[in-house]
Amino acid sequence: MLHTSKAVSSSPDLVVRRGNLRDAGLLAELGARTFNETFAADNTPDNMAAYLTSAFSPAQQGAELADPRSTFQIAEIDGVAVGYAMIRSGNVLDGVTGDKPIELVRLYVSRESLGSGVGAALMQACIAEAKQSGYKTLWLGVWEHNPRARAFYRKWNFHEVGTHVFQLGDDPQTDILMQRSISE
């Protein structure tokens, strides 16, 4: 079933749709580009290359799209993908204490679409999907040196519940674990 919805935003032509196996190449390109836009200036080229190669190959994205525990939401403006989000059930890290948790693994928005409502539309779609699937808590990890993302998540009522290590190439980095209830 293809899920399509008009999202409320400053761009009337913003649509959020569910990702499918045909989106593997799109997500590989968009994921690598947005990750690079956000984190390249603060990390070494070698560590970035190692992570981008392992996390955003078309084969890896295809495997994630095929995983029944994962759901992707893709934001498009006039048919052009400008962001996406991924939620995944299963592995819950220590520190996450909410009832029936599901992870917001990624919420990426292209640089040119930051501040335009794309992130909010993706968050709304993820919360709706998680609620519909019976989850009661949404949790995530966000890099301690990403203040824009941390502020965004706080606006969505996420609160800090711990930390964990995110391995970027040979650099062990600290991610802040955050969670929020979605059962209301």
C-alpha positions in Angstrom: 0.0 0.0 0.0 1.4 3.4 -1.0 0.9 6.0 1.7 0.7 9.5 0.3 -0.4 12.6 2.2 -0.4 16.3 1.7 1.7 17.8 4.5 1.1 21.1 6.2 4.1 23.3 5.5 5.2 26.6 4.0 5.5 24.7 0.6 2.0 23.8 -0.7 3.5 21.2 -3.1 5.2 19.1 -0.3 4.1 15.5 -0.3 5.3 12.8 2.0 5.0 9.2 0.7 6.1 5.8 2.0 9.4 4.5 0.5 9.5 1.3 -1.4 12.2 -1.0 -3.0 12.4 1.2 -6.1 13.7 4.0 -3.9 17.1 2.3 -3.0 19.1 4.5 -5.5 17.3 7.6 -4.5 17.8 7.1 -0.8 21.5 6.2 -1.3 22.1 9.5 -3.1 19.9 11.6 -0.9 21.2 10.0 2.3 24.8 10.4 1.4 24.4 14.0 0.2 22.4 15.2 3.3 24.8 13.4 5.7 27.8 14.9 3.9 26.2 18.4 3.9 25.5 18.2 7.6 28.7 16.5 9.0 31.6 16.8 6.5 32.9 20.1 8.0 33.3 18.5 11.4 34.8 15.2 10.4 37.8 13.9 8.5 37.4 13.0 4.8 38.5 9.4 5.5 36.0 8.9 8.3 33.2 10.4 6.2 34.1 8.3 3.2 34.2 5.1 5.2 30.7 5.8 6.7 29.1 7.0 3.5 30.3 3.9 1.6 29.0 1.5 4.2 25.7 3.3 5.1 24.5 4.7 1.8 25.3 2.2 -0.9 22.3 1.3 -3.1 22.6 -2.3 -1.9 22.5 -1.2 1.8 19.5 1.0 1.2 17.8 -1.9 -0.7 18.4 -4.1 2.3 17.0 -1.5 4.7 13.9 -1.0 2.5 13.3 -4.7 2.3 13.6 -5.1 6.1 10.0 -5.6 7.5 11.0 -3.8 10.7 11.8 -0.6 8.8 9.5 2.1 7.3 10.7 5.0 5.2 8.9 8.3 4.6 10.1 10.4 1.6 9.4 14.1 1.3 9.0 15.5 -2.2 8.5 19.0 -3.5 7.1 19.0 -7.0 8.2 15.4 -7.4 11.8 16.0 -6.2 13.0 14.2 -3.1 14.2 16.8 -0.5 14.3 14.7 2.7 13.5 11.3 4.2 13.0 9.6 7.5 13.4 6.0 8.6 11.8 4.3 11.6 12.8 0.8 12.7 11.5 -1.6 15.4 13.7 -4.1 17.3 17.0 -3.1 18.8 16.4 -0.7 21.7 19.4 0.9 23.4 19.9 1.0 27.2 18.5 4.3 28.5 15.3 4.2 26.4 12.6 3.7 29.0 9.4 4.4 27.3 6.7 1.8 26.7 6.6 0.0 23.3 9.5 2.0 21.7 10.4 2.4 18.0 13.6 4.1 16.8 13.7 7.2 14.5 16.9 6.0 12.8 17.2 8.9 10.3 15.5 12.2 9.6 17.5 14.0 6.9 16.5 17.1 5.0 18.5 18.6 2.1 20.3 21.8 2.9 18.2 23.9 0.6 15.0 22.7 2.3 16.0 23.3 5.9 13.5 25.5 7.7 10.8 25.0 5.1 8.6 22.5 7.0 10.0 19.3 5.5 11.4 18.1 8.8 8.1 18.7 10.5 6.2 16.9 7.8 8.5 13.9 8.1 8.2 13.9 11.9 4.4 14.0 11.6 4.5 11.1 9.2 6.8 9.0 11.4 4.7 9.7 14.5 1.5 8.7 12.6 3.1 5.5 11.3 4.4 4.5 14.7 1.1 5.1 16.4 -0.8 3.2 13.7 1.6 0.3 14.3 0.9 0.3 18.0 4.1 1.9 19.3 4.0 4.3 22.2 7.5 5.8 22.4 9.7 7.3 19.6 13.4 7.4 20.4 16.6 8.5 18.5 20.3 9.2 18.8 21.6 12.6 17.8 25.2 13.7 17.6 26.1 15.9 20.7 27.7 18.4 18.3 24.5 18.9 16.2 22.7 21.8 18.0 20.2 22.4 15.2 18.9 18.8 15.3 18.8 18.7 19.1 16.8 21.9 19.2 14.4 20.5 16.5 13.8 17.3 18.6 13.3 19.3 21.8 10.6 21.3 19.9 8.9 18.0 19.2 9.0 17.1 23.0 11.9 14.7 22.9 13.9 14.7 26.1 17.4 13.3 26.8 17.6 9.8 28.4 21.3 8.9 27.9 24.2 8.6 25.5 25.7 5.9 23.2 28.7 5.6 20.9 28.1 6.2 17.2 31.1 4.9 15.2 32.0 7.2 12.2 34.9 5.5 10.5 37.6 5.2 13.2 36.1 8.0 15.3 33.9 6.9 18.2 31.4 9.8 18.7 28.8 10.5 21.4 25.2 10.5 20.4 22.6 11.8 22.8 19.7 9.4 23.2 16.3 11.2 23.2 12.7 9.9 23.5 9.2 11.1 23.5 5.8 9.6 24.1 3.5 9.2 21.1 0.6 7.6 22.9 -1.4 10.8 23.3 
